[in-house]
Amino acid sequence: MRIVADTGVCVGEGQCVLTDPGVFDQDDDGIVTLLTDRPEGGAADRAGNAVALCPTSASSIIED
């Protein structure tokens, strides 16, 4: 699985960072950044939850 973040759609709500700070972060403007795009194990489950919580669908999962 791979996480993709669309910085043009992100509004900086930060739900992803609160849900999985090991995968998601925010830049100085509050826009999503990825610490890794291929989380494994429990991190993959948390990342999936974080993607689902995004109010603007700025993040998505691509199954490889």
C-alpha positions in Angstrom: 0.0 0.0 0.0 1.1 3.5 -0.7 -0.2 6.8 0.7 -0.6 9.8 -1.6 -1.2 13.3 -0.3 -2.7 16.1 -2.5 -1.3 19.3 -1.0 -3.6 21.3 -3.3 -6.7 19.9 -1.6 -5.4 19.9 2.0 -6.9 22.7 4.2 -4.7 21.9 7.2 -7.3 20.4 9.5 -4.6 18.1 10.9 -6.8 15.0 11.5 -4.2 12.9 9.8 -1.4 14.1 12.0 -3.5 13.5 15.2 -4.4 10.0 14.0 -1.0 8.9 12.8 2.0 11.3 13.6 4.4 8.6 12.4 3.2 8.9 8.8 1.7 12.4 8.5 3.0 15.8 9.4 2.2 19.4 8.5 4.5 22.0 6.9 4.8 25.6 8.2 1.6 26.5 6.4 -0.3 23.5 8.0 -0.4 21.5 4.8 0.0 17.8 4.9 3.4 16.2 4.3 4.3 12.5 4.4 7.1 11.1 6.6 6.7 7.9 4.7 4.5 6.9 1.9 4.7 3.1 2.5 3.7 2.4 6.2 3.8 -1.2 7.3 2.1 -3.2 10.0 0.2 -1.2 12.6 1.3 2.0 11.0 -0.6 0.9 7.8 -3.8 0.5 9.8 -3.4 3.9 11.5 -2.6 5.5 8.2 -5.8 4.0 6.7 -7.8 5.5 9.5 -6.1 8.8 9.0 -7.0 8.8 5.3 -10.6 8.0 6.1 -10.8 10.9 8.6 -9.6 13.6 6.2 -12.4 16.1 5.7 -11.3 17.0 2.2 -10.0 13.6 1.0 -6.5 15.1 0.5 -4.9 11.8 1.3 -5.6 8.5 -0.4 -4.4 4.9 -0.4 -3.1 3.2 -3.5 -3.0 -0.6 -3.3 0.1 -2.0 -5.0 
